[in-house]
Amino acid sequence: MKRIGLLGCGAIGTEIALAIDSGKIPAKLTHLFDFSKNTSEKLVGKLKNKPQITENVGLLAAAPLDLIVEAASQDAVRDNALAILQNRKDLMIMSVGALLDESILDIILAGCQDFKKSVYLPSGAILGLDGIRSVKDELESVTLVTTKNPRALKGAKFFETSNIDPDRIEKSTIVFDGNAQDAVKLFPANINVAALLSLAGLGSTKTKVRIVADPKTDKNIHEIIAEGGFGKFSIRVENVPSSSNPKTSRLAILSAIECLRAVCQQDIRVGT
């Protein structure tokens, strides 16, 4: 069984750890680290099989592991992804927005080649990435429209310089209309799906993103419209937010669990 390390013990990290502990994922969670030791200890307290809490990310990367799951932040990816690969560990990244920094992406790609390791990016809170990858050479335009309750957008960097107050939004309001590169920078905890869509298709500057704050919705809604020489397709996903973190969709957590299960289990792979 693969030995798994966990970087980040928040909503997503906790659900992944519980899935391993219950046997849904055929692996062993042996080490974990969170920048809040209290958060690490709280998670360990929920598990039957107790992993070791490391004192820092460096010790996590150096531990006897096969794969590390990042569920912390874009900064955690920027600061630690290469060191994890250098320590001959595979890596699963949840904070995919970090990869829209071309220098970070290039470093990680080179690390995969140099150290013969793999990086996995779960589909997250959207569907259709297999379709986007399949038609990439014929793709002409991709638009992502994300609608969330203002509560799920609070705390985003965007509002630090905007005259829009998420607490005062009373009707459906477009708060951002631009490209994926800017969206990921301004909403780092809300729009990782835009990064995934960019990496699968046209890139961050050509992938259009519109973010809508709607106080009447209790879902995280993502609509994708793709057009090109292959034809056209559109996908709408209405996600239930995670009960522990409204910024995260339940589907994103389930996607991470399934991605890790597929990596750890030898069986039939369905889909592109």
Kinemage of the C-alpha trace (Angstrom):
@kinemage 1
@onewidth
@group {chain A} dominant
@subgroup {mainchain}
@vectorlist {calphas} color= white
{ca met a 1} P 0.000 0.000 0.000
{ca lys a 2} L 1.179 3.498 -0.808
{ca arg a 3} L 2.349 5.623 2.097
{ca ile a 4} L 0.699 9.035 2.022
{ca gly a 5} L 1.748 12.328 3.579
{ca leu a 6} L -0.677 15.218 4.025
{ca leu a 7} L 0.255 18.894 3.780
{ca gly a 8} L -2.679 20.885 5.159
{ca cys a 9} L -5.321 19.626 7.575
{ca gly a 10} L -8.261 21.898 6.768
{ca ala a 11} L -11.585 20.910 5.198
{ca ile a 12} L -10.143 19.034 2.209
{ca gly a 13} L -7.196 17.534 4.065
{ca thr a 14} L -9.460 16.260 6.823
{ca glu a 15} L -11.847 14.560 4.390
{ca ile a 16} L -8.945 12.897 2.550
{ca ala a 17} L -7.462 11.694 5.833
{ca leu a 18} L -10.818 10.257 6.941
{ca ala a 19} L -11.235 8.506 3.564
{ca ile a 20} L -7.838 6.833 3.967
{ca asp a 21} L -8.548 5.950 7.595
{ca ser a 22} L -11.880 4.327 6.689
{ca gly a 23} L -10.404 2.255 3.850
{ca lys a 24} L -12.094 4.136 0.979
{ca ile a 25} L -8.604 4.859 -0.302
{ca pro a 26} L -6.303 1.791 -0.230
{ca ala a 27} L -3.317 3.544 1.314
{ca lys a 28} L -1.725 4.421 4.661
{ca leu a 29} L -1.598 7.980 5.983
{ca thr a 30} L 1.709 7.913 7.851
{ca his a 31} L 2.710 11.599 8.220
{ca leu a 32} L 1.033 14.998 8.152
{ca phe a 33} L 1.791 18.666 8.685
{ca asp a 34} L -0.241 21.836 9.033
{ca phe a 35} L 1.059 25.331 9.704
{ca ser a 36} L -1.226 25.267 12.760
{ca lys a 37} L -0.128 22.466 15.064
{ca asn a 38} L -3.497 22.633 16.797
{ca thr a 39} L -5.199 21.846 13.470
{ca ser a 40} L -2.870 18.871 12.944
{ca glu a 41} L -3.575 17.531 16.425
{ca lys a 42} L -7.314 18.000 15.976
{ca leu a 43} L -7.256 15.906 12.807
{ca val a 44} L -5.113 13.148 14.341
{ca gly a 45} L -7.627 12.953 17.163
{ca lys a 46} L -10.328 11.955 14.643
{ca leu a 47} L -8.330 9.071 13.172
{ca lys a 48} L -8.150 5.447 14.279
{ca asn a 49} L -4.722 4.970 12.680
{ca lys a 50} L -2.593 7.774 14.044
{ca pro a 51} L -0.115 9.376 11.592
{ca gln a 52} L 2.988 11.185 12.804
{ca ile a 53} L 2.850 14.992 12.946
{ca thr a 54} L 6.039 16.468 11.508
{ca glu a 55} L 7.524 19.721 12.763
{ca asn a 56} L 7.851 21.326 9.336
{ca val a 57} L 7.306 20.726 5.619
{ca gly a 58} L 10.946 19.767 5.097
{ca leu a 59} L 10.612 16.828 7.477
{ca leu a 60} L 7.354 15.835 5.774
{ca ala a 61} L 9.085 15.851 2.377
{ca ala a 62} L 11.970 13.770 3.757
{ca ala a 63} L 9.754 11.177 5.482
{ca pro a 64} L 9.495 7.626 4.063
{ca leu a 65} L 6.495 8.347 1.828
{ca asp a 66} L 5.345 7.572 -1.711
{ca leu a 67} L 3.079 10.572 -2.275
{ca ile a 68} L 2.260 13.878 -0.577
{ca val a 69} L -1.162 15.508 -0.887
{ca glu a 70} L -1.082 19.312 -0.789
{ca ala a 71} L -4.314 20.739 0.669
{ca ala a 72} L -2.921 23.922 2.198
{ca ser a 73} L -2.563 26.975 -0.059
{ca gln a 74} L -1.032 28.346 -3.234
{ca asp a 75} L 1.907 29.600 -1.157
{ca ala a 76} L 2.502 26.062 0.115
{ca val a 77} L 2.761 24.882 -3.492
{ca arg a 78} L 5.132 27.683 -4.497
{ca asp a 79} L 7.381 27.173 -1.487
{ca asn a 80} L 7.467 23.374 -1.258
{ca ala a 81} L 6.514 21.581 -4.489
{ca leu a 82} L 10.056 21.353 -5.841
{ca ala a 83} L 11.487 20.148 -2.516
{ca ile a 84} L 8.859 17.393 -2.403
{ca leu a 85} L 9.793 16.231 -5.912
{ca gln a 86} L 13.507 16.474 -5.060
{ca asn a 87} L 12.836 14.121 -2.156
{ca arg a 88} L 11.507 11.597 -4.711
{ca lys a 89} L 7.855 11.917 -3.729
{ca asp a 90} L 4.880 12.109 -6.085
{ca leu a 91} L 2.613 15.073 -5.400
{ca met a 92} L -1.099 15.749 -5.603
{ca ile a 93} L -1.943 19.452 -5.743
{ca met a 94} L -5.276 20.921 -4.662
{ca ser a 95} L -4.239 24.618 -4.767
{ca val a 96} L -3.875 24.509 -8.542
{ca gly a 97} L -3.989 28.288 -8.903
{ca ala a 98} L -0.289 28.405 -8.019
{ca leu a 99} L 0.516 26.750 -11.363
{ca leu a 100} L -0.731 29.756 -13.351
{ca asp a 101} L 2.542 31.397 -12.368
{ca glu a 102} L 4.559 30.227 -15.369
{ca ser a 103} L 7.827 30.191 -13.432
{ca ile a 104} L 6.307 27.857 -10.819
{ca leu a 105} L 4.798 25.633 -13.498
{ca asp a 106} L 8.114 25.393 -15.343
{ca ile a 107} L 9.952 24.510 -12.121
{ca ile a 108} L 7.459 21.750 -11.301
{ca leu a 109} L 7.512 20.352 -14.838
{ca ala a 110} L 11.315 20.267 -14.754
{ca gly a 111} L 11.191 18.623 -11.312
{ca cys a 112} L 8.935 15.873 -12.624
{ca gln a 113} L 11.390 15.168 -15.433
{ca asp a 114} L 14.568 15.478 -13.357
{ca phe a 115} L 13.402 13.296 -10.466
{ca lys a 116} L 11.090 10.963 -12.446
{ca lys a 117} L 8.052 11.763 -10.296
{ca ser a 118} L 4.425 12.615 -11.084
{ca val a 119} L 2.109 15.484 -10.107
{ca tyr a 120} L -1.649 14.860 -9.963
{ca leu a 121} L -4.335 17.551 -10.323
{ca pro a 122} L -7.854 16.382 -9.403
{ca ser a 123} L -10.764 17.762 -11.449
{ca gly a 124} L -12.066 19.646 -8.423
{ca ala a 125} L -15.490 21.269 -8.497
{ca ile a 126} L -16.032 21.092 -12.268
{ca leu a 127} L -16.677 18.458 -14.916
{ca gly a 128} L -15.515 18.212 -18.515
{ca leu a 129} L -11.731 18.488 -18.215
{ca asp a 130} L -11.389 15.246 -20.186
{ca gly a 131} L -13.404 16.875 -22.989
{ca ile a 132} L -11.323 20.071 -22.877
{ca arg a 133} L -8.091 18.077 -23.110
{ca ser a 134} L -9.463 15.996 -25.974
{ca val a 135} L -10.346 19.027 -28.137
{ca lys a 136} L -7.430 21.228 -27.063
{ca asp a 137} L -5.955 21.485 -30.574
{ca glu a 138} L -9.292 22.637 -32.011
{ca leu a 139} L -10.381 24.821 -29.096
{ca glu a 140} L -11.121 28.462 -29.938
{ca ser a 141} L -12.793 29.847 -26.817
{ca val a 142} L -13.514 28.786 -23.235
{ca thr a 143} L -15.611 30.716 -20.720
{ca leu a 144} L -16.152 29.896 -17.053
{ca val a 145} L -19.007 31.561 -15.166
{ca thr a 146} L -18.847 30.927 -11.424
{ca thr a 147} L -21.711 31.923 -9.128
{ca lys a 148} L -21.393 31.796 -5.353
{ca asn a 149} L -23.032 33.290 -2.308
{ca pro a 150} L -21.109 36.414 -1.186
{ca arg a 151} L -20.260 34.588 2.071
{ca ala a 152} L -18.180 32.120 0.057
{ca leu a 153} L -16.205 34.969 -1.552
{ca lys a 154} L -15.455 36.952 1.608
{ca gly a 155} L -11.796 37.398 2.391
{ca ala a 156} L -10.671 37.339 -1.251
{ca lys a 157} L -7.852 39.749 -2.181
{ca phe a 158} L -10.175 41.286 -4.782
{ca phe a 159} L -12.235 43.072 -2.115
{ca glu a 160} L -9.168 44.752 -0.565
{ca thr a 161} L -9.035 47.230 -3.467
{ca ser a 162} L -12.615 47.029 -4.737
{ca asn a 163} L -15.499 49.318 -3.805
{ca ile a 164} L -17.739 46.235 -3.631
{ca asp a 165} L -18.556 45.061 -0.097
{ca pro a 166} L -19.606 41.382 -0.105
{ca asp a 167} L -21.663 41.990 3.056
{ca arg a 168} L -23.812 44.540 1.212
{ca ile a 169} L -24.565 42.602 -1.960
{ca glu a 170} L -28.356 42.233 -2.107
{ca lys a 171} L -28.873 40.897 -5.632
{ca ser a 172} L -26.974 38.864 -8.232
{ca thr a 173} L -23.873 40.946 -9.035
{ca ile a 174} L -20.943 40.402 -11.406
{ca val a 175} L -17.912 41.115 -9.228
{ca phe a 176} L -15.231 40.031 -11.708
{ca asp a 177} L -15.044 39.745 -15.490
{ca gly a 178} L -11.618 38.991 -16.934
{ca asn a 179} L -9.223 36.112 -17.519
{ca ala a 180} L -8.217 33.107 -15.439
{ca gln a 181} L -4.777 34.448 -14.588
{ca asp a 182} L -6.209 37.521 -12.852
{ca ala a 183} L -9.108 35.607 -11.308
{ca val a 184} L -6.797 33.145 -9.568
{ca lys a 185} L -4.643 35.956 -8.162
{ca leu a 186} L -7.618 37.926 -6.842
{ca phe a 187} L -9.676 34.963 -5.594
{ca pro a 188} L -6.976 32.434 -4.570
{ca ala a 189} L -9.257 30.356 -2.341
{ca asn a 190} L -12.323 30.468 -4.570
{ca ile a 191} L -11.476 29.818 -8.188
{ca asn a 192} L -8.946 26.983 -8.528
{ca val a 193} L -11.323 25.575 -11.153
{ca ala a 194} L -10.236 28.398 -13.469
{ca ala a 195} L -6.635 27.246 -13.171
{ca leu a 196} L -7.580 23.654 -13.981
{ca leu a 197} L -9.561 24.782 -17.010
{ca ser a 198} L -6.622 26.897 -18.200
{ca leu a 199} L -4.090 24.092 -17.835
{ca ala a 200} L -6.334 21.686 -19.737
{ca gly a 201} L -7.123 24.109 -22.547
{ca leu a 202} L -6.139 27.533 -23.871
{ca gly a 203} L -3.999 28.852 -21.047
{ca ser a 204} L -4.633 31.439 -18.357
{ca thr a 205} L -4.813 34.607 -20.467
{ca lys a 206} L -7.226 33.185 -23.063
{ca thr a 207} L -9.581 31.461 -20.610
{ca lys a 208} L -12.392 33.889 -19.786
{ca val a 209} L -13.768 34.006 -16.253
{ca arg a 210} L -16.809 35.749 -14.814
{ca ile a 211} L -17.536 35.604 -11.074
{ca val a 212} L -21.039 36.351 -9.853
{ca ala a 213} L -22.033 36.938 -6.223
{ca asp a 214} L -25.644 35.948 -5.604
{ca pro a 215} L -27.018 36.149 -2.038
{ca lys a 216} L -29.997 33.991 -3.036
{ca thr a 217} L -27.956 30.914 -3.978
{ca asp a 218} L -26.878 28.214 -1.560
{ca lys a 219} L -24.795 26.442 -4.222
{ca asn a 220} L -21.370 26.949 -5.799
{ca ile a 221} L -22.292 27.005 -9.494
{ca his a 222} L -19.816 26.586 -12.367
{ca glu a 223} L -20.810 26.901 -16.029
{ca ile a 224} L -18.332 26.083 -18.793
{ca ile a 225} L -18.863 26.984 -22.455
{ca ala a 226} L -16.298 25.683 -24.956
{ca glu a 227} L -16.308 26.259 -28.722
{ca gly a 228} L -14.021 25.346 -31.601
{ca gly a 229} L -13.538 23.285 -34.718
{ca phe a 230} L -14.923 20.231 -32.909
{ca gly a 231} L -18.262 21.977 -32.258
{ca lys a 232} L -19.526 23.320 -28.945
{ca phe a 233} L -20.321 22.010 -25.492
{ca ser a 234} L -21.572 23.524 -22.272
{ca ile a 235} L -21.600 22.100 -18.750
{ca arg a 236} L -23.335 23.415 -15.632
{ca val a 237} L -22.480 22.069 -12.204
{ca glu a 238} L -24.400 23.100 -9.073
{ca asn a 239} L -22.239 22.140 -6.121
{ca val a 240} L -23.240 21.820 -2.495
{ca pro a 241} L -20.651 23.737 -0.423
{ca ser a 242} L -18.592 21.811 2.113
{ca ser a 243} L -20.242 21.920 5.540
{ca ser a 244} L -16.906 22.873 7.116
{ca asn a 245} L -15.818 25.478 4.538
{ca pro a 246} L -18.288 27.289 2.211
{ca lys a 247} L -15.406 28.299 -0.081
{ca thr a 248} L -14.943 24.627 -0.993
{ca ser a 249} L -17.469 22.570 -2.946
{ca arg a 250} L -18.334 19.066 -1.792
{ca leu a 251} L -17.523 17.831 -5.317
{ca ala a 252} L -13.950 19.158 -5.004
{ca ile a 253} L -13.442 16.976 -1.944
{ca leu a 254} L -14.991 13.919 -3.596
{ca ser a 255} L -12.856 14.541 -6.691
{ca ala a 256} L -9.689 14.590 -4.580
{ca ile a 257} L -10.656 11.344 -2.859
{ca glu a 258} L -11.367 9.613 -6.181
{ca cys a 259} L -8.140 10.889 -7.762
{ca leu a 260} L -6.085 9.574 -4.858
{ca arg a 261} L -7.986 6.276 -4.850
{ca ala a 262} L -7.209 5.819 -8.554
{ca val a 263} L -3.514 6.549 -7.977
{ca cys a 264} L -3.338 4.033 -5.128
{ca gln a 265} L -5.345 1.215 -6.684
{ca gln a 266} L -4.573 -1.024 -9.638
{ca asp a 267} L -7.813 -1.393 -11.585
{ca ile a 268} L -9.683 -0.361 -14.746
{ca arg a 269} L -9.435 3.372 -15.495
{ca val a 270} L -12.602 4.841 -17.004
{ca gly a 271} L -12.482 8.035 -19.066
{ca thr a 272} L -9.912 9.863 -21.128
